[in-house]
């Protein structure tokens, strides 16, 4: 971790303690925990890279994860230009990659839909993506059984929901709802799903996030109350309980 990243992480820990005084905001031991890293962006991605840096997105998410979990090893969280490879987690290198070019595309979709500037929705999508990829890293770390790729992707989505909704923070709820809208926009732009994509279809992922947001706090979101979402409080309880059981060996 660079000196700049250490200073940023320390400041973020202080901010988290001020807003949630019962939390134990601990920086990871050397060689352990989620470690942020920023790579030089391609020219087309510099605006997105600057946006993430200005809002300390990677540092905020890794600080949150390290405050909540005590990992036995290091997981690098890199932001970089990926030339279309897509954000992901590599179990061989224990490395998460958040791709600037993915977010550049998200910005384009939000702006076409009338969100100008699209800074806030893009940073929300970045946060949700990082938590999703951290879910993959934890499935790997804990050796959790997943019957197939789709099941693992669904579980990673549910981990993102846990991290964003676990404390009842309004910003976490809004982040999930913004990510759901991003999936809706992607589905409208690409109505034919990629047969090689192991994720659930974008409309399904969007509804999963809305269901979790409503289920975690129905009174906060009366406009989300529809008959098909009546089971969502139970679904959220199952999501939270299942992931907390899995995470028990790592919880601080």
Backbone bond lengths (Angstrom), bond angles and torsions (degrees), N, CA, C in turn:
res aa  C-N    CA-C-N  psi(-1)  N-CA   C-N-CA  omega(-1)  CA-C   N-CA-C  phi
1 X - - - 1.461 - - 1.521 108.64 -
2 X 1.320 116.49 136.45 1.459 120.07 178.87 1.518 110.18 -73.93
3 X 1.360 115.53 161.29 1.466 119.85 177.25 1.520 110.42 -58.64
4 X 1.338 116.03 -39.49 1.465 119.26 178.49 1.520 111.39 -61.25
5 X 1.340 116.86 -42.25 1.462 120.41 -179.99 1.519 110.92 -66.20
6 X 1.348 117.50 -38.49 1.460 120.70 178.88 1.526 110.16 -62.84
7 X 1.339 116.08 -44.72 1.461 118.97 179.25 1.521 111.34 -63.42
8 X 1.340 116.21 -41.47 1.470 119.66 179.11 1.515 110.64 -63.16
9 X 1.341 117.02 -43.69 1.458 121.22 -179.32 1.521 110.39 -62.81
10 X 1.336 117.61 -41.97 1.455 121.05 178.93 1.517 110.50 -61.13
11 X 1.334 117.05 -43.68 1.461 120.59 179.13 1.522 111.63 -64.26
12 X 1.322 116.67 -39.45 1.457 120.24 179.26 1.514 111.22 -67.55
13 X 1.342 117.10 -38.38 1.460 120.19 175.87 1.517 110.44 -59.57
14 X 1.331 116.83 -43.94 1.454 120.89 179.08 1.524 110.26 -59.84
15 X 1.338 116.13 -43.75 1.471 120.13 179.86 1.515 111.16 -63.70
16 X 1.329 117.37 -41.07 1.462 120.48 179.39 1.515 111.23 -64.37
17 X 1.323 117.45 -40.24 1.456 120.68 179.46 1.521 111.59 -65.52
18 X 1.331 116.11 -34.91 1.451 119.09 178.61 1.516 112.00 -68.70
19 X 1.331 117.23 -34.27 1.465 120.47 -178.27 1.519 112.37 -89.52
20 X 1.330 117.61 -22.64 1.468 121.25 -179.94 1.529 108.10 -138.67
21 X 1.346 118.42 78.59 1.451 121.81 -169.37 1.515 114.62 -63.91
22 X 1.318 119.65 -16.97 1.452 120.65 179.83 1.516 112.22 -86.12
23 X 1.321 117.09 -9.19 1.460 119.76 -179.90 1.518 109.97 -76.19
24 X 1.332 115.57 150.99 1.465 121.22 175.90 1.518 107.41 -104.92
25 X 1.329 116.89 94.92 1.458 121.04 -175.20 1.516 108.68 -86.00
26 X 1.315 116.41 97.57 1.455 121.80 -176.14 1.514 110.01 -114.40
27 X 1.332 115.86 136.02 1.444 119.99 173.07 1.522 108.54 -79.82
28 X 1.343 117.48 147.30 1.464 119.45 -177.18 1.515 111.54 -67.71
29 X 1.342 115.71 152.09 1.450 120.30 172.65 1.522 109.24 -63.96
30 X 1.339 117.72 156.13 1.468 118.92 178.44 1.525 111.26 -53.77
31 X 1.319 115.00 132.07 1.455 119.14 179.36 1.506 114.80 82.27
32 X 1.346 117.73 5.33 1.470 121.03 -178.98 1.517 110.09 -131.69
33 X 1.327 114.85 157.66 1.454 120.40 174.31 1.521 113.21 89.82
34 X 1.321 114.71 -179.43 1.460 122.23 178.47 1.528 108.58 -84.43
35 X 1.326 116.84 120.77 1.457 122.68 -172.78 1.525 109.23 -116.31
36 X 1.346 118.05 117.93 1.470 119.96 -178.64 1.517 112.00 -76.16
37 X 1.329 114.70 146.54 1.462 121.15 175.38 1.526 108.31 -148.36
38 X 1.333 116.51 137.45 1.458 121.49 179.87 1.530 109.18 -117.21
39 X 1.321 115.85 127.95 1.459 120.36 177.08 1.528 109.78 -104.15
40 X 1.318 115.43 155.83 1.458 121.03 -178.88 1.529 110.06 -61.65
41 X 1.330 118.11 126.39 1.462 119.95 -178.14 1.515 112.42 -79.15
42 X 1.321 115.80 156.97 1.457 120.96 168.48 1.536 108.25 -66.05
43 X 1.337 117.53 155.72 1.470 119.28 -177.40 1.526 113.58 -51.84
44 X 1.328 117.80 -39.37 1.463 120.19 -177.31 1.524 112.55 -68.89
45 X 1.339 117.47 -17.15 1.464 121.55 -174.79 1.526 112.94 -106.38
46 X 1.324 117.99 5.06 1.467 120.00 -174.35 1.532 112.07 -64.10
47 X 1.313 116.89 -35.70 1.469 119.05 -179.22 1.525 110.18 -63.37
48 X 1.339 116.96 -43.94 1.458 120.76 179.03 1.520 110.58 -66.06
49 X 1.332 117.25 -42.68 1.466 120.57 179.42 1.522 110.74 -59.97
50 X 1.319 116.61 -42.12 1.463 120.94 178.66 1.526 110.94 -64.40
51 X 1.328 116.35 -39.54 1.467 121.23 178.73 1.527 110.77 -61.49
52 X 1.337 116.99 -48.66 1.459 120.31 -179.80 1.519 111.07 -62.88
53 X 1.318 115.79 -40.25 1.463 120.05 -179.68 1.519 110.88 -66.44
54 X 1.310 116.56 -41.25 1.465 120.40 -178.18 1.524 111.81 -63.49
55 X 1.321 116.24 -35.36 1.468 120.65 -178.67 1.530 112.71 -96.71
56 X 1.326 117.35 3.88 1.478 121.87 177.66 1.530 111.78 52.61
57 X 1.323 116.62 42.87 1.459 120.12 -173.14 1.527 111.79 -63.07
58 X 1.332 117.02 -50.81 1.464 119.36 -177.42 1.519 110.80 -64.96
59 X 1.325 117.42 -40.92 1.461 120.11 179.73 1.527 111.38 -65.44
60 X 1.338 117.06 -39.44 1.460 120.10 179.67 1.525 111.03 -63.29
61 X 1.324 116.39 -45.39 1.467 120.11 -178.14 1.525 110.69 -67.90
62 X 1.332 118.12 -45.06 1.463 119.36 -179.20 1.531 111.02 -66.34
63 X 1.316 117.75 -36.17 1.464 119.80 175.61 1.518 110.82 -62.84
64 X 1.321 117.36 -43.26 1.464 121.70 177.95 1.526 110.57 -60.21
65 X 1.326 116.42 -45.79 1.467 120.08 179.82 1.525 111.36 -64.23
66 X 1.331 116.79 -43.26 1.461 119.82 -178.86 1.529 112.58 -70.72
67 X 1.324 117.19 -27.09 1.455 121.10 175.02 1.527 110.78 -69.35
68 X 1.307 115.41 -34.40 1.468 121.87 -174.71 1.525 112.54 -87.83
69 X 1.331 116.85 -34.68 1.463 121.82 -170.21 1.524 111.02 -127.22
70 X 1.321 115.85 147.65 1.461 122.88 176.01 1.523 107.70 -114.21
71 X 1.324 116.14 95.10 1.464 120.55 -177.25 1.521 111.12 -77.16
72 X 1.343 117.08 148.83 1.471 119.54 178.03 1.519 113.48 -82.65
73 X 1.339 117.72 -6.83 1.451 120.70 -178.15 1.523 109.16 -149.51
74 X 1.312 115.63 -179.39 1.462 123.02 -177.00 1.527 110.12 -91.55
75 X 1.321 116.10 137.53 1.461 122.27 170.01 1.522 107.10 -127.32
76 X 1.316 116.03 114.87 1.458 120.78 -179.81 1.524 109.32 -78.63
77 X 1.314 116.07 137.11 1.464 122.41 178.87 1.514 106.84 -118.62
78 X 1.320 116.05 100.55 1.469 121.73 -172.23 1.521 110.65 -106.39
79 X 1.327 115.14 138.20 1.461 120.88 168.77 1.522 106.87 -106.43
80 X 1.344 115.51 131.96 1.456 118.82 -173.58 1.518 110.42 -161.32
81 X 1.318 116.21 166.20 1.463 121.84 169.06 1.525 108.08 -82.54
82 X 1.317 115.94 128.29 1.470 120.36 -171.58 1.520 113.65 -111.33
83 X 1.338 117.73 -0.79 1.465 121.45 178.69 1.518 112.09 53.53
84 X 1.338 115.57 41.85 1.451 120.01 175.24 1.510 115.97 86.31
85 X 1.325 118.91 1.40 1.468 120.08 -178.58 1.520 112.54 -70.23
86 X 1.306 118.43 -29.23 1.456 122.21 178.60 1.519 112.43 93.63
87 X 1.326 115.90 144.86 1.460 121.65 177.05 1.517 109.99 -62.05
88 X 1.344 116.29 150.10 1.454 118.36 -179.05 1.513 112.10 -178.27
89 X 1.350 114.41 179.97 1.460 122.52 176.65 1.518 108.02 -122.73
90 X 1.335 116.19 132.83 1.460 122.48 178.71 1.526 108.70 -107.78
91 X 1.335 118.10 109.95 1.474 119.69 -178.52 1.519 113.31 -67.46
92 X 1.327 117.73 -23.92 1.464 119.50 -179.53 1.527 111.76 -69.55
93 X 1.327 116.29 -37.69 1.471 120.38 -179.34 1.525 112.44 -103.62
94 X 1.347 116.55 -4.69 1.470 121.42 -174.91 1.524 110.27 51.77
95 X 1.308 114.32 56.58 1.462 121.14 -174.70 1.524 109.72 -135.27
96 X 1.323 114.75 128.82 1.462 122.50 172.00 1.519 107.52 -96.82
97 X 1.338 116.13 137.22 1.457 120.26 175.58 1.524 109.05 -123.44
98 X 1.313 115.42 124.53 1.464 122.79 171.95 1.515 106.70 -104.43
99 X 1.321 116.03 119.71 1.464 120.69 -170.75 1.523 111.56 -92.38
100 X 1.323 115.01 123.63 1.461 119.43 176.58 1.526 111.20 -56.73
101 X 1.348 116.67 -39.64 1.466 119.13 -174.49 1.527 111.83 -67.89
102 X 1.339 118.46 -30.75 1.468 119.76 173.30 1.526 109.90 -59.98
103 X 1.324 116.13 -45.09 1.459 120.78 -177.34 1.521 111.55 -71.41
104 X 1.321 117.08 -29.79 1.464 120.22 174.11 1.524 110.05 -61.27
105 X 1.331 116.54 -41.26 1.473 121.01 176.79 1.522 110.84 -66.42
106 X 1.339 117.30 -41.83 1.466 119.83 177.44 1.526 110.61 -60.60
107 X 1.330 116.61 -42.07 1.465 119.47 178.04 1.529 110.48 -58.18
108 X 1.328 116.60 -44.31 1.465 120.35 -179.70 1.531 110.74 -59.11
109 X 1.328 117.22 -43.48 1.467 120.73 -178.72 1.524 111.28 -66.58
110 X 1.329 117.05 -42.55 1.465 119.61 178.73 1.531 110.95 -63.69
111 X 1.328 116.72 -42.52 1.460 118.93 -178.33 1.525 111.52 -68.43
112 X 1.321 116.86 -35.69 1.464 119.51 175.36 1.530 111.03 -63.84
113 X 1.341 115.95 -28.54 1.467 120.24 179.30 1.524 112.56 -85.96
114 X 1.334 117.42 0.17 1.447 120.92 175.34 1.509 115.68 105.84
115 X 1.319 118.34 2.14 1.464 121.24 177.45 1.530 108.84 -87.03
116 X 1.321 116.46 97.12 1.460 120.66 -179.08 1.525 109.10 -135.78
117 X 1.340 117.70 121.41 1.472 125.70 -5.13 1.526 110.73 -73.62
118 X 1.312 115.48 160.55 1.458 120.56 -175.80 1.528 112.28 -100.69
119 X 1.336 117.00 25.35 1.465 120.05 -176.38 1.528 112.19 -59.21
120 X 1.322 117.33 -49.71 1.461 120.24 -175.29 1.521 112.42 -64.16
121 X 1.338 119.96 -48.55 1.460 117.80 178.42 1.520 113.66 -64.08
122 X 1.332 117.78 -34.54 1.462 119.48 -179.94 1.526 110.72 -67.09
123 X 1.330 118.06 -41.79 1.461 119.20 178.48 1.527 110.95 -67.07
124 X 1.336 117.33 -31.87 1.468 119.99 175.75 1.524 110.67 -64.83
125 X 1.323 117.05 -44.49 1.464 120.55 178.07 1.524 110.66 -62.18
126 X 1.331 116.58 -39.26 1.470 119.49 178.45 1.521 110.92 -61.40
127 X 1.317 117.49 -43.28 1.468 120.82 179.41 1.530 110.50 -62.41
128 X 1.327 115.92 -48.53 1.469 118.62 -179.08 1.516 111.31 -61.43
129 X 1.318 117.30 -39.24 1.463 120.94 179.49 1.523 111.02 -64.41
130 X 1.325 117.31 -42.84 1.462 120.14 179.74 1.523 111.44 -63.45
131 X 1.314 117.69 -41.58 1.469 119.35 177.65 1.531 110.61 -66.49
132 X 1.322 117.11 -38.18 1.467 120.03 176.87 1.525 110.49 -60.05
133 X 1.321 117.26 -48.04 1.466 119.93 -179.38 1.526 111.18 -67.30
134 X 1.334 117.60 -33.14 1.464 119.89 173.57 1.521 110.33 -62.83
135 X 1.333 117.23 -33.00 1.467 119.72 174.68 1.515 111.68 -59.84
136 X 1.334 116.43 -43.42 1.471 119.68 176.12 1.531 110.54 -60.46
137 X 1.337 116.29 -43.82 1.464 119.90 -179.44 1.518 111.14 -60.93
138 X 1.322 117.58 -37.56 1.463 120.54 -178.92 1.523 111.67 -75.96
139 X 1.319 117.56 -34.16 1.465 120.09 173.08 1.521 110.00 -59.04
140 X 1.340 115.66 -41.02 1.468 121.29 177.21 1.530 110.93 -67.76
141 X 1.325 117.13 -48.41 1.462 121.93 -177.36 1.527 111.61 -59.61
142 X 1.324 116.26 -43.36 1.465 121.25 -176.26 1.521 113.07 -87.21
143 X 1.337 116.55 -6.66 1.459 119.30 -178.48 1.515 112.76 62.98
144 X 1.335 116.48 38.61 1.460 119.96 -176.88 1.524 110.34 -72.81
145 X 1.315 117.10 136.68 1.463 119.05 179.67 1.522 111.37 -75.08
146 X 1.312 116.78 131.82 1.460 122.30 172.42 1.525 106.88 -133.05
147 X 1.329 117.48 125.06 1.463 119.35 -173.54 1.518 114.57 -65.44
148 X 1.328 117.46 -25.80 1.462 119.67 179.95 1.523 108.61 -160.54
149 X 1.350 115.56 176.01 1.471 120.59 -176.95 1.520 111.59 -62.07
150 X 1.320 117.58 -39.45 1.469 120.08 -179.25 1.529 110.53 -62.44
151 X 1.330 117.06 -41.21 1.458 119.96 179.47 1.524 111.15 -63.28
152 X 1.335 116.47 -38.41 1.459 119.21 178.73 1.523 110.66 -67.11
153 X 1.330 117.26 -41.34 1.466 119.87 178.83 1.526 110.66 -62.82
154 X 1.319 117.02 -41.25 1.466 120.25 178.22 1.526 110.38 -62.90
155 X 1.332 116.65 -41.62 1.463 120.26 179.35 1.522 111.26 -64.73
156 X 1.335 117.10 -38.52 1.467 120.39 177.86 1.529 110.85 -65.30
157 X 1.330 117.51 -38.86 1.464 120.20 174.67 1.527 110.22 -60.64
158 X 1.325 117.09 -41.31 1.465 120.09 -179.05 1.532 111.28 -68.59
159 X 1.342 117.65 -31.15 1.461 118.63 175.04 1.527 110.15 -66.18
160 X 1.331 117.29 -42.26 1.467 119.67 176.21 1.525 110.40 -57.66
161 X 1.325 116.78 -40.90 1.458 120.51 177.70 1.524 110.99 -62.20
162 X 1.321 117.16 -43.56 1.465 120.39 178.72 1.524 110.93 -58.68
163 X 1.327 117.10 -49.21 1.454 120.27 -175.81 1.527 111.95 -64.15
164 X 1.320 116.99 -36.48 1.459 120.28 -175.97 1.525 113.18 -84.04
165 X 1.333 117.65 -21.83 1.465 120.48 -175.44 1.523 113.84 -111.41
166 X 1.339 118.05 -7.00 1.463 119.13 -167.06 1.521 114.02 -64.61
167 X 1.319 118.14 -28.99 1.465 120.73 -178.72 1.522 112.57 -104.10
168 X 1.309 117.69 7.52 1.451 120.35 -178.91 1.513 113.80 67.23
169 X 1.341 116.68 28.52 1.466 120.02 -178.37 1.536 110.63 -77.54
170 X 1.332 117.81 127.84 1.468 119.72 178.38 1.524 112.83 -57.84
171 X 1.363 117.64 -34.08 1.457 118.35 -179.00 1.528 110.50 -67.72
172 X 1.335 117.45 -32.03 1.461 119.80 176.42 1.517 111.63 -68.16
173 X 1.326 116.61 -41.48 1.461 120.51 177.02 1.529 110.07 -60.45
174 X 1.333 116.21 -45.91 1.462 119.53 -178.82 1.520 111.57 -65.69
175 X 1.330 116.66 -35.30 1.459 120.07 177.59 1.522 110.97 -61.47
176 X 1.319 117.11 -44.86 1.475 119.77 179.32 1.520 111.36 -65.45
177 X 1.313 117.69 -40.78 1.460 119.96 179.62 1.526 111.26 -66.79
178 X 1.334 117.00 -35.44 1.467 120.24 176.78 1.526 110.14 -68.30
179 X 1.326 117.08 -41.27 1.463 120.10 176.77 1.525 110.57 -62.26
180 X 1.338 116.78 -38.65 1.463 120.07 176.98 1.523 110.40 -61.14
181 X 1.329 116.67 -41.13 1.466 119.59 178.23 1.523 110.61 -65.21
182 X 1.324 117.30 -36.83 1.460 120.16 177.33 1.526 110.76 -61.20
183 X 1.334 116.91 -40.19 1.468 119.54 176.98 1.527 110.75 -65.03
184 X 1.337 117.28 -37.93 1.466 120.24 176.73 1.521 111.10 -61.99
185 X 1.322 116.85 -43.96 1.460 120.66 -179.92 1.524 111.03 -65.43
186 X 1.327 116.77 -39.93 1.461 119.96 178.18 1.523 110.84 -64.55
187 X 1.338 116.59 -39.10 1.462 120.34 179.21 1.528 111.06 -65.35
188 X 1.334 116.10 -38.61 1.462 119.35 178.82 1.526 111.10 -67.98
189 X 1.340 116.47 -35.69 1.464 120.25 -179.40 1.516 112.17 -76.19
190 X 1.334 116.35 -28.99 1.473 121.68 -177.91 1.528 108.40 -133.87
191 X 1.334 116.74 75.79 1.477 119.78 -173.10 1.523 114.28 -65.48
192 X 1.320 118.25 -22.17 1.462 120.31 178.10 1.523 109.10 -92.91
193 X 1.346 118.88 113.01 1.465 120.54 -178.69 1.525 111.48 -62.35
194 X 1.318 115.63 147.98 1.456 121.81 175.79 1.525 108.36 -72.93
195 X 1.330 118.91 117.34 1.473 120.11 -176.97 1.527 112.94 -64.10
196 X 1.319 117.73 -18.34 1.456 120.70 179.54 1.525 113.05 -92.71
197 X 1.327 117.15 -2.28 1.470 120.78 -179.23 1.523 108.74 -81.94
198 X 1.351 115.66 121.92 1.467 119.87 -177.74 1.525 112.41 -79.45
199 X 1.355 118.31 -10.56 1.461 120.60 177.79 1.523 110.65 -70.83
200 X 1.317 115.59 160.81 1.458 120.04 168.35 1.523 108.71 -62.74
201 X 1.330 118.47 154.87 1.469 120.03 175.08 1.531 111.00 -55.41
202 X 1.313 116.06 148.44 1.459 120.28 -175.90 1.531 113.50 -53.67
203 X 1.341 120.56 -43.14 1.471 118.28 178.66 1.526 112.58 -62.36
204 X 1.326 117.45 -32.65 1.469 120.89 178.82 1.528 109.84 -68.76
205 X 1.332 116.94 -42.34 1.464 120.04 178.41 1.530 110.36 -65.15
206 X 1.314 116.48 -39.32 1.467 119.83 178.36 1.525 110.44 -60.59
207 X 1.314 116.84 -45.98 1.470 120.01 -178.84 1.524 111.11 -67.79
208 X 1.324 117.97 -34.98 1.464 120.10 177.48 1.527 110.55 -60.27
209 X 1.328 116.60 -42.80 1.472 119.51 179.20 1.526 111.14 -67.26
210 X 1.323 117.83 -39.41 1.465 119.25 178.80 1.525 110.74 -67.17
211 X 1.317 116.05 -39.61 1.466 120.39 178.79 1.525 110.05 -62.07
212 X 1.327 117.25 -45.02 1.467 120.39 179.75 1.519 110.87 -63.43
213 X 1.332 116.94 -43.74 1.465 120.77 -178.79 1.518 110.46 -62.66
214 X 1.310 116.76 -45.13 1.465 120.29 177.69 1.523 110.92 -67.03
215 X 1.320 116.79 -45.04 1.463 120.49 -176.36 1.508 113.07 -64.01
216 X 1.337 117.56 -33.32 1.466 120.36 -178.79 1.523 112.11 -72.29
217 X 1.329 117.54 -28.09 1.469 120.82 -177.61 1.520 109.48 -155.31
218 X 1.331 118.16 74.42 1.471 120.32 -176.54 1.524 113.52 -55.47
219 X 1.327 117.40 -35.75 1.462 119.68 -177.49 1.520 112.10 -67.56
220 X 1.338 116.98 -23.61 1.462 119.93 179.66 1.530 112.59 -75.42
221 X 1.316 116.56 -21.26 1.464 119.95 -169.52 1.529 111.25 -135.26
222 X 1.335 118.04 63.60 1.468 119.67 -179.49 1.525 112.96 -61.44
223 X 1.338 117.42 -27.13 1.466 119.04 -179.41 1.527 111.72 -71.14
224 X 1.332 117.20 -16.08 1.466 120.12 177.12 1.521 112.38 -89.05
225 X 1.320 116.64 -3.41 1.472 120.05 -176.39 1.524 110.39 -77.49
226 X 1.319 116.28 103.78 1.463 122.77 176.17 1.527 107.52 -129.62
227 X 1.334 117.50 157.80 1.470 118.64 179.61 1.529 114.31 -54.31
228 X 1.349 119.71 -41.07 1.466 117.74 178.53 1.524 113.82 -63.28
229 X 1.333 117.22 -19.93 1.469 119.80 -179.21 1.521 113.01 -94.58
230 X 1.310 117.69 6.81 1.469 119.53 177.96 1.527 112.69 -55.86
231 X 1.358 120.33 -35.79 1.473 119.23 178.77 1.521 114.60 -77.86
232 X 1.341 118.41 -3.52 1.473 120.17 -171.00 1.529 114.31 -62.26
233 X 1.348 120.80 -37.34 1.475 118.00 175.69 1.530 112.33 -59.27
234 X 1.315 117.31 -40.42 1.462 119.95 177.20 1.524 110.73 -67.19
235 X 1.331 116.51 -40.53 1.468 120.17 178.56 1.520 110.50 -60.81
236 X 1.335 116.88 -42.87 1.463 120.21 179.20 1.533 111.15 -64.04
237 X 1.325 116.86 -42.48 1.466 119.72 178.99 1.523 110.55 -60.24
238 X 1.318 117.13 -40.01 1.467 120.86 178.18 1.523 110.69 -65.36
239 X 1.328 116.69 -43.99 1.467 121.02 177.77 1.520 111.00 -58.06
240 X 1.318 116.25 -50.11 1.470 120.86 -177.49 1.531 111.21 -64.23
241 X 1.324 116.44 -46.44 1.462 119.74 -177.23 1.523 111.38 -64.87
242 X 1.318 116.38 -43.14 1.468 120.25 -177.85 1.516 111.16 -63.84
243 X 1.332 116.84 -47.55 1.459 118.98 -178.40 1.531 111.27 -68.39
244 X 1.323 118.39 -38.53 1.466 119.62 178.43 1.531 111.28 -63.64
245 X 1.310 117.37 -36.19 1.466 119.71 175.55 1.520 110.75 -63.96
246 X 1.318 117.13 -43.52 1.464 120.87 178.63 1.537 110.91 -63.18
247 X 1.328 116.35 -40.90 1.458 120.94 -173.23 1.525 113.95 -81.71
248 X 1.332 117.34 -6.62 1.461 120.72 -173.90 1.530 114.17 -48.37
249 X 1.345 120.23 -41.75 1.477 118.70 -179.86 1.528 114.07 -67.37
250 X 1.327 117.62 -15.75 1.460 120.71 -175.21 1.529 113.70 -109.00
251 X 1.329 117.64 -10.44 1.461 119.68 -174.55 1.518 110.88 -67.22
252 X 1.327 115.64 138.30 1.467 120.28 176.37 1.519 109.98 -79.03
